């Protein structure tokens, strides 16, 4: 297949396919003279690889979901920081035994 046929087969624009080929991220192809040709088997393999990458990315994204950091909002952040430091100092003196 030529560029336009291969792009139609993949469902993308001809320019996108040309960019992918020049960046070496597109499907396998062969250049004969001034023509670049694509085999249907290579296009099918490219689609399968992209599906696998997408599924792997989705699994990773689902696994990461729900692991967000706890975010506390406070109208007076300086007072909050002072309170946390005072509590830490209090607990430290009790655990270590300082007076």
ABEGO torsion letter per residue (X at the ends): XBAAAAAAAAGBBAAAAAAAAAAGABBBBBBBEABBBBBAAAAAAAAAAAAAAAAAAAAAAAAABGABBBBBBBABAAAAAAAAAAAAAAAAAAAAGBX
